[in-house]
Each structure stands twice: as C-alpha cells, then as structure tokens.
Amino acid sequence: MVGNHQEKINAVKLNVAAFEYAKELIKQGHVVADCRGAWEEHQPSAEAENEFIRMHGVGEYAKWHLGIDDRYAENTKRRFKFPYGDFKNVHRCGVLAAQSRAGQYSYYEIENAAAQLKAMIDMTREAHAKH
C-alpha cells in the first residue's frame, strides 16, 4: 500500500511552464483577487474547458494547471491537475484551492508554487490598495 501511495505522489509533478505563466499573468495584472470559497463558481465548466481546448489546443490548456500527472497521455485533460484560473485570469480562490488540495495529497512542490502565487497576488493587491 505504501508503494502505491508513493507512486501516485511521484506521478504528479509541478508544471513549471504553468507556474511561470501564472507568475507572468499576475505581473501583468490578469488577476481576480477573490475569496477562498469562490472557486466552485469561478472554475471553468467541463464545456468551457473542452471549448478552450478546441480553440487553443491541449498545450495552452496545460498552462492553466499547476500539476502534470504522468500516468495519463499527453493529449488528455486528465493529465493536468490543479487549475488556477479561468483561461483569462489567475483566480486567488483557484490558487488557494490548488494549494490546499496539493497539501492534502503531499504534492509539496505544487503546494509551494501555489503559495508563491498567492503571495504575489496578495502583494499586488496590497500595492493597488495603497494607490
């Protein structure tokens, strides 16, 4: 049983390209600084995801997910875990959800990346509040 759990942990890795993309979006101001519980409403629906993939491809879809699950094929939605935005903006609630879920499953690299994104969002929010 322990080996199986370890295999699962090893299968899901930080999507470094998505992490860098999210940081860039935050720097450019593409952020919705919403509250913890809002992700359920703000998260794209399966239909919206499918439409985005149809229009932009799986490569662009991947950029919106902090985790990659190597157990699934490259061109499948199932491969990508821990979404953080709505294909336009980074959502603070999505980052918080990703951070929380990654922590629950011991995906520490993803949890730490989400924590960094949250800190960036909070810093930009504070900077805007001072102006």
Z-matrix of the N, CA and C atoms (Angstrom, degrees):
N
C 1 1.465
C 2 1.529 1 110.95
N 3 1.322 2 116.75 1 -41.55
C 4 1.465 3 119.97 2 -179.20
C 5 1.523 4 110.63 3 -61.97
N 6 1.325 5 117.09 4 -42.12
C 7 1.462 6 121.30 5 179.79
C 8 1.517 7 111.87 6 -60.16
N 9 1.315 8 116.41 7 -41.57
C 10 1.465 9 121.43 8 179.74
C 11 1.520 10 110.38 9 -62.40
N 12 1.339 11 117.09 10 -43.10
C 13 1.472 12 121.62 11 178.11
C 14 1.534 13 109.44 12 -61.36
N 15 1.322 14 116.89 13 -43.78
C 16 1.461 15 121.29 14 -179.36
C 17 1.529 16 110.61 15 -64.15
N 18 1.335 17 117.16 16 -38.84
C 19 1.465 18 120.59 17 177.40
C 20 1.522 19 111.15 18 -60.46
N 21 1.333 20 116.17 19 -42.28
C 22 1.470 21 120.44 20 178.57
C 23 1.521 22 110.65 21 -61.39
N 24 1.327 23 116.21 22 -45.18
C 25 1.468 24 120.29 23 -179.78
C 26 1.526 25 109.69 24 -61.18
N 27 1.335 26 116.56 25 -43.72
C 28 1.466 27 120.61 26 -178.54
C 29 1.526 28 112.25 27 -69.02
N 30 1.323 29 117.18 28 -25.41
C 31 1.464 30 120.66 29 -176.84
C 32 1.525 31 111.79 30 -72.54
N 33 1.332 32 118.01 31 -30.47
C 34 1.466 33 121.03 32 -177.08
C 35 1.524 34 109.29 33 -102.37
N 36 1.335 35 114.88 34 120.73
C 37 1.459 36 121.37 35 -177.25
C 38 1.525 37 109.91 36 -123.09
N 39 1.322 38 114.24 37 162.06
C 40 1.461 39 119.81 38 174.86
C 41 1.529 40 109.52 39 -65.16
N 42 1.310 41 115.35 40 132.27
C 43 1.462 42 122.28 41 173.00
C 44 1.534 43 105.91 42 -86.32
N 45 1.317 44 115.85 43 93.14
C 46 1.469 45 121.68 44 -174.34
C 47 1.529 46 111.08 45 -60.01
N 48 1.326 47 117.07 46 -39.93
C 49 1.470 48 120.57 47 179.80
C 50 1.532 49 110.47 48 -62.14
N 51 1.332 50 117.07 49 -40.03
C 52 1.472 51 120.63 50 179.13
C 53 1.523 52 110.57 51 -68.56
N 54 1.313 53 117.02 52 -38.57
C 55 1.464 54 121.62 53 178.17
C 56 1.530 55 109.79 54 -61.81
N 57 1.329 56 117.01 55 -45.84
C 58 1.472 57 121.33 56 178.66
C 59 1.532 58 110.71 57 -64.92
N 60 1.324 59 116.60 58 -40.12
C 61 1.461 60 121.76 59 178.89
C 62 1.530 61 110.34 60 -62.64
N 63 1.334 62 116.88 61 -44.06
C 64 1.466 63 121.29 62 179.38
C 65 1.529 64 110.63 63 -62.43
N 66 1.340 65 116.84 64 -42.00
C 67 1.472 66 119.74 65 178.59
C 68 1.524 67 110.56 66 -61.45
N 69 1.331 68 116.53 67 -41.12
C 70 1.464 69 121.13 68 179.44
C 71 1.526 70 110.76 69 -64.81
N 72 1.338 71 116.42 70 -43.55
C 73 1.469 72 120.14 71 178.27
C 74 1.530 73 110.93 72 -60.10
N 75 1.322 74 116.73 73 -41.90
C 76 1.468 75 120.75 74 179.79
C 77 1.532 76 109.64 75 -63.68
N 78 1.342 77 116.86 76 -45.26
C 79 1.470 78 120.73 77 178.81
C 80 1.525 79 111.28 78 -58.99
N 81 1.335 80 116.98 79 -34.59
C 82 1.461 81 121.59 80 -179.12
C 83 1.527 82 112.45 81 -83.11
N 84 1.322 83 117.44 82 -3.57
C 85 1.453 84 121.01 83 177.61
C 86 1.518 85 114.94 84 87.80
N 87 1.312 86 117.31 85 13.31
C 88 1.476 87 120.96 86 178.36
C 89 1.526 88 109.00 87 -86.31
N 90 1.336 89 114.98 88 71.33
C 91 1.453 90 121.68 89 -172.86
C 92 1.523 91 110.25 90 -136.30
N 93 1.313 92 115.56 91 140.74
C 94 1.457 93 121.59 92 167.68
C 95 1.526 94 105.23 93 -113.69
N 96 1.332 95 116.00 94 108.31
C 97 1.466 96 121.43 95 -176.02
C 98 1.527 97 109.89 96 -87.64
N 99 1.312 98 115.26 97 67.50
C 100 1.457 99 121.23 98 -175.71
C 101 1.532 100 111.13 99 -93.12
N 102 1.311 101 115.83 100 -175.97
C 103 1.467 102 121.26 101 -174.30
C 104 1.522 103 111.58 102 -97.23
N 105 1.309 104 113.96 103 166.16
C 106 1.459 105 123.05 104 -173.22
C 107 1.532 106 114.05 105 -47.80
N 108 1.306 107 119.71 106 -49.84
C 109 1.457 108 122.07 107 -171.08
C 110 1.519 109 116.06 108 -80.27
N 111 1.323 110 118.51 109 -1.19
C 112 1.468 111 121.38 110 -171.24
C 113 1.528 112 114.16 111 -79.90
N 114 1.318 113 118.88 112 -12.89
C 115 1.459 114 121.30 113 -173.47
C 116 1.519 115 112.44 114 -61.08
N 117 1.312 116 117.45 115 -35.13
C 118 1.456 117 120.50 116 179.89
C 119 1.532 118 110.86 117 -56.30
N 120 1.327 119 116.04 118 -38.53
C 121 1.473 120 121.03 119 179.30
C 122 1.529 121 112.32 120 -82.84
N 123 1.331 122 117.33 121 -33.90
C 124 1.465 123 121.49 122 -172.42
C 125 1.526 124 113.27 123 -88.60
N 126 1.323 125 117.24 124 -20.38
C 127 1.457 126 121.30 125 -178.27
C 128 1.532 127 110.06 126 -62.71
N 129 1.345 128 117.09 127 135.07
C 130 1.470 129 118.83 128 179.25
C 131 1.534 130 111.50 129 -60.86
N 132 1.306 131 115.86 130 142.66
C 133 1.467 132 121.31 131 176.85
C 134 1.527 133 109.08 132 -73.21
N 135 1.323 134 115.88 133 165.70
C 136 1.464 135 120.53 134 176.28
C 137 1.527 136 110.25 135 -58.08
N 138 1.330 137 116.50 136 -37.75
C 139 1.472 138 120.39 137 178.66
C 140 1.524 139 110.92 138 -64.56
N 141 1.327 140 116.45 139 -43.13
C 142 1.469 141 120.62 140 178.78
C 143 1.526 142 110.38 141 -63.97
N 144 1.335 143 116.80 142 -40.11
C 145 1.464 144 120.14 143 177.39
C 146 1.528 145 110.72 144 -62.15
N 147 1.320 146 115.91 145 -46.95
C 148 1.464 147 120.29 146 -179.05
C 149 1.530 148 111.65 147 -61.81
N 150 1.326 149 115.92 148 -41.21
C 151 1.465 150 120.75 149 178.59
C 152 1.529 151 110.31 150 -64.77
N 153 1.343 152 116.91 151 -41.58
C 154 1.464 153 120.88 152 178.62
C 155 1.533 154 109.85 153 -61.42
N 156 1.336 155 116.58 154 -44.97
C 157 1.468 156 120.37 155 178.82
C 158 1.529 157 110.40 156 -62.76
N 159 1.320 158 116.62 157 -41.94
C 160 1.467 159 120.64 158 179.80
C 161 1.530 160 110.71 159 -61.11
N 162 1.325 161 116.62 160 -39.73
C 163 1.465 162 121.49 161 -177.02
C 164 1.537 163 112.77 162 -81.23
N 165 1.350 164 116.76 163 -36.12
C 166 1.475 165 120.23 164 -169.09
C 167 1.530 166 114.62 165 -120.98
N 168 1.339 167 117.76 166 -15.46
C 169 1.463 168 120.63 167 179.94
C 170 1.519 169 113.39 168 93.13
N 171 1.318 170 114.48 169 163.27
C 172 1.467 171 120.91 170 -177.51
C 173 1.530 172 111.64 171 -67.47
N 174 1.330 173 116.85 172 -31.25
C 175 1.471 174 120.26 173 179.16
C 176 1.518 175 112.44 174 -59.67
N 177 1.327 176 116.64 175 -42.60
C 178 1.471 177 120.59 176 177.76
C 179 1.537 178 110.33 177 -71.16
N 180 1.315 179 116.35 178 -38.33
C 181 1.474 180 121.60 179 177.05
C 182 1.534 181 109.82 180 -58.32
N 183 1.327 182 116.51 181 -41.93
C 184 1.465 183 122.02 182 -178.18
C 185 1.526 184 111.83 183 -59.16
N 186 1.336 185 116.86 184 -33.92
C 187 1.471 186 121.16 185 -177.82
C 188 1.529 187 112.83 186 -62.43
N 189 1.324 188 117.34 187 -16.19
C 190 1.462 189 121.52 188 -177.37
C 191 1.526 190 112.65 189 -99.16
N 192 1.348 191 116.14 190 15.67
C 193 1.470 192 121.12 191 -177.88
C 194 1.524 193 109.80 192 -133.77
N 195 1.323 194 116.77 193 127.74
C 196 1.466 195 121.17 194 -177.09
C 197 1.519 196 113.56 195 -77.59
N 198 1.335 197 117.93 196 -14.62
C 199 1.460 198 120.42 197 -178.46
C 200 1.516 199 113.25 198 -119.76
N 201 1.333 200 115.07 199 146.13
C 202 1.463 201 122.35 200 173.40
C 203 1.525 202 106.78 201 -121.45
N 204 1.318 203 116.15 202 127.02
C 205 1.460 204 122.14 203 178.96
C 206 1.526 205 108.43 204 -104.01
N 207 1.329 206 116.02 205 105.93
C 208 1.466 207 121.89 206 -175.37
C 209 1.524 208 114.07 207 -66.80
N 210 1.325 209 117.33 208 -8.57
C 211 1.467 210 119.24 209 179.70
C 212 1.532 211 111.66 210 -75.10
N 213 1.322 212 117.14 211 -12.38
C 214 1.466 213 120.66 212 -177.27
C 215 1.522 214 110.62 213 -114.92
N 216 1.315 215 115.79 214 152.72
C 217 1.469 216 121.92 215 -177.72
C 218 1.526 217 111.49 216 -61.92
N 219 1.326 218 115.61 217 152.08
C 220 1.468 219 122.15 218 -175.31
C 221 1.514 220 114.31 219 -60.31
N 222 1.300 221 117.88 220 -31.73
C 223 1.469 222 119.88 221 -174.33
C 224 1.530 223 112.55 222 -98.27
N 225 1.331 224 117.58 223 25.55
C 226 1.467 225 120.63 224 -179.21
C 227 1.525 226 111.08 225 -116.91
N 228 1.318 227 115.59 226 148.27
C 229 1.468 228 120.91 227 176.90
C 230 1.524 229 111.34 228 -62.18
N 231 1.328 230 117.06 229 -35.46
C 232 1.469 231 121.42 230 -175.65
C 233 1.530 232 112.33 231 -60.66
N 234 1.313 233 117.38 232 -23.62
C 235 1.463 234 121.88 233 -178.11
C 236 1.543 235 111.60 234 -66.14
N 237 1.311 236 117.05 235 -25.79
C 238 1.462 237 121.07 236 -171.05
C 239 1.520 238 111.16 237 -106.10
N 240 1.329 239 115.32 238 126.74
C 241 1.464 240 122.78 239 -174.79
C 242 1.530 241 109.70 240 -123.12
N 243 1.300 242 115.66 241 164.11
C 244 1.469 243 123.50 242 173.87
C 245 1.533 244 113.09 243 61.12
N 246 1.333 245 116.59 244 63.71
C 247 1.468 246 120.13 245 175.50
C 248 1.531 247 110.15 246 -66.70
N 249 1.323 248 115.88 247 150.59
C 250 1.471 249 119.81 248 -177.58
C 251 1.525 250 113.09 249 -131.18
N 252 1.322 251 118.00 250 0.65
C 253 1.459 252 118.55 251 -177.25
C 254 1.512 253 111.98 252 -156.56
N 255 1.333 254 114.60 253 -176.77
C 256 1.473 255 121.41 254 -174.00
C 257 1.535 256 112.30 255 -111.40
N 258 1.338 257 117.43 256 23.47
C 259 1.469 258 125.00 257 -178.66
C 260 1.522 259 112.30 258 75.54
N 261 1.332 260 117.39 259 4.08
C 262 1.462 261 121.94 260 173.20
C 263 1.526 262 109.90 261 -128.21
N 264 1.333 263 115.49 262 -45.89
C 265 1.466 264 121.91 263 -175.01
C 266 1.522 265 111.49 264 -131.14
N 267 1.332 266 114.23 265 152.61
C 268 1.460 267 120.97 266 168.96
C 269 1.527 268 106.23 267 -77.85
N 270 1.304 269 117.33 268 131.00
C 271 1.462 270 121.47 269 178.28
C 272 1.525 271 109.27 270 -104.94
N 273 1.322 272 115.76 271 126.83
C 274 1.465 273 119.74 272 178.08
C 275 1.528 274 110.08 273 -56.75
N 276 1.330 275 117.52 274 -40.19
C 277 1.468 276 121.06 275 -179.67
C 278 1.533 277 110.87 276 -64.56
N 279 1.329 278 117.76 277 -34.95
C 280 1.460 279 121.40 278 177.22
C 281 1.517 280 111.65 279 -68.79
N 282 1.330 281 116.15 280 -40.09
C 283 1.463 282 121.31 281 176.89
C 284 1.534 283 109.47 282 -63.44
N 285 1.347 284 116.60 283 -43.86
C 286 1.467 285 120.14 284 178.48
C 287 1.527 286 111.63 285 -63.08
N 288 1.324 287 116.80 286 -41.34
C 289 1.470 288 120.98 287 178.42
C 290 1.528 289 110.12 288 -62.97
N 291 1.335 290 116.86 289 -43.72
C 292 1.463 291 121.29 290 179.01
C 293 1.528 292 110.53 291 -62.88
N 294 1.329 293 116.00 292 -44.06
C 295 1.461 294 120.63 293 179.97
C 296 1.532 295 110.66 294 -61.03
N 297 1.302 296 116.37 295 -46.29
C 298 1.464 297 121.75 296 -178.57
C 299 1.528 298 111.34 297 -63.80
N 300 1.338 299 116.69 298 -49.51
C 301 1.463 300 120.69 299 -178.90
C 302 1.522 301 111.70 300 -65.41
N 303 1.318 302 117.54 301 -39.80
C 304 1.467 303 120.78 302 178.81
C 305 1.532 304 109.92 303 -62.24
N 306 1.331 305 116.38 304 -40.00
C 307 1.463 306 120.52 305 177.70
C 308 1.518 307 112.09 306 -64.12
N 309 1.330 308 116.15 307 -41.00
C 310 1.477 309 120.97 308 179.11
C 311 1.522 310 111.34 309 -59.12
N 312 1.334 311 116.60 310 -36.48
C 313 1.462 312 121.32 311 -175.25
C 314 1.529 313 112.89 312 -100.70
N 315 1.326 314 116.97 313 10.56
C 316 1.475 315 122.66 314 177.31
C 317 1.525 316 113.54 315 63.22
N 318 1.327 317 117.26 316 31.67
C 319 1.465 318 121.50 317 173.30
C 320 1.528 319 106.60 318 -91.93
N 321 1.327 320 115.53 319 76.68
C 322 1.463 321 119.97 320 -169.02
C 323 1.517 322 112.98 321 -66.10
N 324 1.329 323 117.78 322 -33.58
C 325 1.463 324 120.92 323 179.60
C 326 1.535 325 109.87 324 -63.15
N 327 1.328 326 115.87 325 -42.40
C 328 1.466 327 121.04 326 179.33
C 329 1.522 328 109.98 327 -70.81
N 330 1.323 329 116.93 328 -41.51
C 331 1.470 330 121.29 329 177.95
C 332 1.526 331 110.34 330 -59.24
N 333 1.319 332 116.91 331 -44.07
C 334 1.471 333 120.91 332 -179.85
C 335 1.521 334 111.92 333 -67.48
N 336 1.332 335 117.23 334 -38.92
C 337 1.469 336 120.65 335 177.72
C 338 1.527 337 109.86 336 -62.70
N 339 1.333 338 116.49 337 -44.11
C 340 1.468 339 120.44 338 178.54
C 341 1.522 340 110.76 339 -62.61
N 342 1.329 341 116.78 340 -39.90
C 343 1.468 342 120.52 341 178.42
C 344 1.534 343 110.66 342 -62.49
N 345 1.325 344 116.74 343 -38.81
C 346 1.473 345 120.19 344 177.36
C 347 1.527 346 111.07 345 -65.39
N 348 1.326 347 116.54 346 -41.60
C 349 1.470 348 119.96 347 178.13
C 350 1.521 349 110.54 348 -63.48
N 351 1.327 350 117.01 349 -43.18
C 352 1.465 351 121.25 350 178.20
C 353 1.531 352 110.05 351 -59.13
N 354 1.318 353 116.65 352 -44.67
C 355 1.471 354 120.61 353 179.20
C 356 1.527 355 110.76 354 -61.19
N 357 1.338 356 116.69 355 -41.55
C 358 1.476 357 120.18 356 177.54
C 359 1.526 358 110.97 357 -61.74
N 360 1.332 359 116.08 358 -45.05
C 361 1.468 360 120.64 359 179.98
C 362 1.525 361 109.82 360 -61.39
N 363 1.327 362 115.77 361 -46.03
C 364 1.469 363 119.67 362 -178.63
C 365 1.527 364 111.65 363 -64.49
N 366 1.339 365 116.99 364 -36.89
C 367 1.469 366 119.97 365 178.08
C 368 1.516 367 111.08 366 -67.33
N 369 1.333 368 117.60 367 -42.40
C 370 1.465 369 119.36 368 179.90
C 371 1.530 370 110.11 369 -68.35
N 372 1.313 371 116.17 370 -34.44
C 373 1.462 372 120.33 371 178.75
C 374 1.525 373 109.99 372 -65.52
N 375 1.333 374 116.31 373 -43.55
C 376 1.476 375 120.49 374 178.55
C 377 1.531 376 110.71 375 -64.99
N 378 1.327 377 117.08 376 -39.85
C 379 1.465 378 121.07 377 179.15
C 380 1.530 379 110.77 378 -62.32
N 381 1.343 380 115.47 379 -41.33
C 382 1.468 381 119.16 380 178.54
C 383 1.532 382 111.67 381 -69.57
N 384 1.307 383 116.98 382 -31.67
C 385 1.471 384 121.29 383 -179.49
C 386 1.531 385 110.96 384 -68.49
N 387 1.335 386 116.48 385 -28.88
C 388 1.462 387 120.87 386 -178.82
C 389 1.517 388 112.36 387 -76.73
N 390 1.335 389 117.44 388 -20.97
C 391 1.486 390 120.35 389 -177.12
C 392 1.511 391 111.73 390 -82.03
